[in-house]
Amino acid sequence: MTSSPPATGKARRRRTRSAPLPLLIPALVGLAFLLLPLLALLIRAPWRTLPDQLTSPEVWEALRLSLVCATSATALSLVVGVPLAWLLARTDFPGRRLVRALVTLPLVLPPVVGGVALLLALGRNGVVGRWLDSWFGITLPFTTTGVILAETFVALPFLVISVEGTLRAADPRYEEAATTLGASRFTAFRRVTLPLIAPGVAAGAVLAWARALGEFGATITFAGNFPGRTQTMPLAVYLALQSDPAAAIALSLVLLAVSIAVLAGLRDRWLTPS
């Protein structure tokens, strides 16, 4: 008696094309719930006046500030996030699980709470901010630097999680072989490990940049809403919604286009079925 050959991938996909009704209906409801607000944004967009809305000096200033701050926050996240991810993935130390939990805490922490925490830490009367002000005359809240720090606080976990996952998937034997040949651990990381995890680092950087670009709560709490200095695109959307809904929709379309571009850039990593 011969056993039947294993089903091919095509056959498996053929068997799952029809979904049971109890699963199909809530799935379609969830899909509609996610797509309806985006469709409403496109339907209600002021397409005729959109060029005028997007070419105003206020919009360009908010867009310029958003791009500068998001890029700076991403660069800062790379400088501290990649070593932190390596520490969590490649070393064993007491309290590593606690450190990992604390690193991911900003993912679930309300952004406004993050802004309050930054004020208590880096404000003029903060735990560290008072010394920065008295010793060096550095004031961080309500400045462009404050925007960058607030965006880094919420974007850094995205980079760390992405890079740590890539490091855990990478074979550590290449790094060990380099050290046995005389390379230091830092040289092995720089010349061997970093090129191996470059796609994961790039994906994490894109996610961190997109998260920083859309940050609102921590930014307005820690840096305020001053045009030309701390007013980024999300803050401009919130302000325009109170006086000029058409302008708010136009600004929202810009952020929507950026989000779609980020998804398109990550399609090979997240959107391609395995």
Secondary structure by P-SEA (a helix, b strand, c coil): ccccccccaaaaaaaaccccaaaaaaaaaaaaaacaaaaaaaaaccccaaaaaaacaaaaaaaaaaaaaaaaaaaaaaaccaaaaaaaccccccaaaaaaaaaaccccccaaaaaaaaaaacccccaaaaaaaaaccccccccaaaaaaaaaaacaaaaaaaaaaaaaaccaaaaaaaaaacccaaaaaaccccccaaaaaaaaaaaaaaaaaaccccccccccccccccccaaaaaaaaaaccaaaaaaaaaaaaaaaaaaaaaacccccccc
